[in-house]
Structure formats: structure tokens, C-alpha cells
Amino acid sequence: MRTSNVSVVLYLLLLLVSIENIVRVYGEDPTYGFTSVPLTEANFEVQKPYNIPVEQRYSFIDGVHRFWVYAHDKPYSPGSPTQPRTEIRIKGLDYHSGVWQFEGYGYVPKGTSGATIAQIHGAAHGATTLLLRIYNGDMRYYATDLVDKNLYDKWFRLNIIHDVDGGIVTVFIDGDKKYQTKDQGPGDLYFKCGVYAAPAHISNYMESRWRDIKIYKK
């Protein structure tokens, strides 16, 4: 084999090793094969305690959405039996079939506990298909299965893929597949993020921050 050919082979081997190392460090790209759906300000509907001005529970500064709520806050509408929340509801992109994906970079400050920070609303049975809650820094599926640990005080990339026709929901953190489960059947489905207090075992103050929110579909 000529020296030039040997050099080419060595270069290709080194390139493959580099790619493998990048994937190992940064994880897969869950958005591969998906098409990005354009978002405008009109797609972000803020839901907050009904008796408080929005600026007292939500801010958007330098590209970062900040949501906070207190355990004693009112629900989002008078007479609602639901828990306190400050959330963004992705509006105008409700879906009923196909494969859809939410992506966003989240941040949860230490002390927030018992708060849903991302969800898929809608289901054939019940109100939601997916709730991702933070309990003492760990992310759980509703209040049960562990999704990921030690998420306080750092930015993390969250990707939620919902294959409606296949009936499967998959959760990625920083490009790594962390959780997969069956969904709750078809319905009028949409994504939300922010803070929504759980029914029990919640901190007095709950906060999450989100940036670079995107929606994809196949």
C-alpha cells in the first residue's frame, strides 16, 4: 500500500474516532429526520394565576422565559380545581396524529420540588399524556418512574418525542434517551412548559426557566 493511501486510511480512522467521541460526549441528535415548525410569539400562550398580573409570575429577558409560582397561588381561572401554575402552552399547533417533538433548554433552581416543568396535555383517558416533574432535583414521570437525576442549577436540553400512531413517548436529556413509555391514547394534544404544582409534596416556591424552545414534526 502506498504511503498516500495509508495516510488516507489513517485520516478516515481518526475521523471516525472523533465522530464517535462527539456522539459519546454530546449524545445523539433526537431531531434528526424531523422538520422544524416555525414558531412566533402568537404560539406562546402564558397561563398564570388568574388574579395576578402576568409580570408578577413570568418574564422574558434575553431569550429566557422565566416562570415562578407559589404553593398558595390561585389556579389559572376562577373556579378551576387545578393547582397553581405559570406555563407556556404551545398554541396553534395541537396535533392528533403523526410524530411530534418538543425541544427546549430548561433550568430548575435548587429548592423547587413537586413541580411539573414540561408536559403533553391531552389524552384519550385523563387530562395528560406526559408530566415531567422535578422532585428534589430529580426528574420523574408523574410522581413515579425516575427519568434523570441531579438537574438542579444547570441548563439541560430536553427533547420529548410523541409518536401518536405508534402510541409511544420518548424523553431525551442532553441527547441521551432517558425514558420511554406508552402514551394515554389519542386526543387533542399539545406541549407545555413552565411550572405547574403537583397535588402534594410541593415546595412553597417553584421556578423553571426555558430558552430555545422549538417544535418539530415528521
N, C-alpha and C positions, 0 to 999 in steps of 0.2 A: 504494500500500500504506500502510495506517495505521501511525502510529508504534508503536502497541502490537504490531502484527503483526511489524514489523521487529525489535522488541526480543525477541519470542519466537523468531524465526528466528536472531538473533544468539546468544541464550542456548543454543539447541539446538546450533548450530555449535561454540560454546565447550565445551559438554558433551561432544560427540563428540571434539573435540581432546584434552580432558582424559582421556577413557577410552583413547584411542589411546596417549597418553603413559604412562599407568599400565601398559598391557599391554607397551609397549616397555621400560619400566624393570623391571617385576617379572615379565614373561613371562606365558605362558598359564597356565590352571589345568588341569593334567592330570587332576584328579579330577572335572571337570565331567561329569555324566551317570552317575557311579558312585554306588554306595550304600556307606556306611561300615559295616564289620563290627565289632561290639563286641569289644573285647579286654579280658581280665582277666589277672591275674598268672599264672594257670594256662596261658596261651597262650605265656608266655616261658620256654622251657627253656634254661638255661645249660649249654653244653658247654665243658669246660676240661680241662687236663692231668689225667689220672686220679689222679696221686699227690700232688696239691697241693690244699689246701682252697680252696674257691671264692673266699673273701675275699682270697686272695693273687693272684688274676688277674682279679677282677671286683668292681665296686662300683656301687651305685645310690643316688645322693645328689642331692637337689633336682631330681628328674626326669631326671637324666642317667645313662645307662648308660655305664660306662667299662670297656673291655676292654683287657687287655695280655697279651703273651706274649713269651717269649724263644726264640731260634732253637734252643737246646738243650733246650727243654721236651719232655716226653713227649707222645704223642698222647692222644686223649680216652678211649681204652680200651686195656687191656693187649693186646699182640699186633697192634694196628692198624698198618698200614703208612703211615698218613696223617701229614701234617705237624702241628706244634703249632698249637693253636687255642684261642681263647676267643671263643665266639659265642653269640648267641641264635638258637635255632631256633623259628620260629613254629609252635607245636604245636596240633593240633586243627583246623587249617584247611588240611589238604592238599587239593589240587584236581587234577582230571583233565580238565576241560573248562571252557568259558566264558572270560571275560576277568577277570583278577585284577590287582590293583595293590598294590605296596608303596610306602609313603611314610615318610620319616624325615629328620631333620636330622642330618647327620654332621659330624664334626670329626676331622681327622687331624693330629697334631703333627708338626712338621718332624723328619726323621730316619727316620720309618717308611717302609720301602720293601720291595717284594716281598710285600705283604700283601693278600689278598682282604678287602674290607671289607663287601661285600654279594654275595649270590648267590641264584640259584634252583636248588635241589637237585632232582635227578631228571631223567630224560630217557629216551627210547627207546634211545639209544645213548650210553654213557658215564654218568658219575655226576651231571653237572650240565648245566643248560640255559644258565646265565649265571654268569660270575665277573667281578666288577668289582674290579680290583687297583690299588693305588697303587704307582707306581714313581717315586721322586724327585719327588713332589708332583703327578704327572700320573696321571689315571685311564685305565686301559686295559681293553679286552675281553680277558680272559685275559692273555696277555703280548704281544698283537699290536696290534690297532687302537686308536688314540687316541680316547678318549671326551671328555675335558676336561683342561685344563691348570691348573697353579698352584692347587692345592686345599689346600696346607698352611696350618695355623694360622688357619682361618676356618670358620664354620658355613656349610654349604650344604644346600639342600633336594634330596633325591634321590627321584625317582619312577621306579619300574620297572613297566611295563605288559606283561603277558603275555597275548596273545590266543592261547589254546591251539588253538582251532578254526581260526584263520587261520594259525597257525604263525609268529607274529611277536612279537618282544620289542623294546620301545622304552624308551629311557632319557632322562629329563629331568633337567637340573640347573638349579635355581633357575627352574623354569618353562619353560626353553628345551629344545627337542628336540635332543639331542646325538648320539644313536646309535640305529640300528635294524638288526636282523638277524633272520634266520630262526632259529627255535628248533631244538632237537635231537629233536623228536618228542614224543609224549605219554608220560606216566609218572606216578609218584606224586610230585607236585610240591609244594614248599613254599619259603618265603622264609627267609633267614638274614642276620644282620649281625653285625659284630664284627671280629675279626682272625683270619685263617687263613693261615699261612705258605705261600708258593709253593714249588715244588720246588727252585728255585735263585734266586740273586741276591737274597737277603733280608738285611735289617738284623738286627743282633743283638737289638734291642728293637723291638717293633711295638705300636702302640696306635691305637685309634679310640674315639670317643665318639658316642653316639646319644641323641636325645631325640624326643619327639612321634612315636613310631612308630605307624603306622596301616595298616590293610588295607582295601582297597575291592574291590568286585566289581560286575559287570554281570549 
